[in-house]
Amino acid sequence: MSVVVIHGSPSEPSRSSALAYYLSKPLEQQGITVHHVTLTQLPADALLRTDTAHPKLSHYLELIANASGIIIATPVYTGSISALTKALLEIIPERGLRGRPALAVASGGSVASVQAAEHALTPILRNLKATLIGASVYSTASELPSRKDSNGYTLDYQFTETLTERLDDALEHFVAQLPPTHTRSSTQQHAWAARLAL
């Protein structure tokens, strides 16, 4: 079983990528293979031209085709997600995520953009027939402050308790929608679902 985690930020480190790595660790601990796809790995010109014959884009689409679910972690700029983030999803064939869970998480400067990622991503994911995991998780800069070195370079990000609670809850819903594996039996799967129904 594998999960593809899409990083929508063109830079590393970034708040949205910090969200992506936070969510991927528990998945890996459960024996799930996690493939991280970053914008720096893919040619922007081929992506914007939807040149799916390009080897790197072809490999990306193969990962998506074989994934049991996807996580999209994106920054929000001026009230919307980036064009390249949208392009990464829009090159996936129509209905290409049918029956598979999709979780969206986003980071932005303030609460003013809290609905931006959801409004931008939901129509795309619905067109791909993904199983949407409730509302997206949005984090502000104050919920995910950076820790910098003496030169002002970002070392990492500090998660507030309220943010980790929202992320953990969203991940529980996501995992409950994944098919059973050798490390998580069908009985455990039903237990997750029952817990979430309470």
C-alpha positions, 0 to 999 in steps of 0.5 A: 500500500502507498500514499502520495503526498503532494507538496504544493510549495515551491520552496523548502522548508515551508509550512505546508511541507511541515504539515505534509511531513507531520502527516506522513510519519504516522503512515510510515510507522504503520508500514504504509509506503509514502511517496513525497512529490515536490514541485522542485522534482518536476519540470514546471514548463512540462507541468503547465503544458500538461506534457504527460509524456515527460518521464518525470510527469509520467512517473508521478502519474504512475505513483498516483495510479498505484496509490491507495490515497493522496494528501495535498499540502499547499500554501495559500497565496493571496486567497488561493492555492498556486497554479502549479499545485492545481496543475499537479492535480489537473493532469491526473486523468478524470475519475483518476482517484475514484474511491480513494481518500484525499486529504487536503491541508493548507497553510497561510498567513491569517484566518482570512484565507481559511476557506481558500484551499478548500474552495480551490481543491474541492471541485478538482477532487470531486471531478477526480471522484476522490473520497473527500475527508471532511473539511481541509485543515488550515493553519495560520502562521501563528499556529505554525511559527518558525524556528530560525538560526542566527542568520535568520534561516528557518530550521523547522516549525513549532506545532501548536497543540490545537493544530496537532489535534486537528491534523491527528483527527483528519489523519484518523479519518484518512486512515479509516478510508484506506484499504486494510494491510498486513499491518492494519487488519480489517478488524482494526479498520472497522475499529477506527471507523467505529471510533470516528462514528462516536 
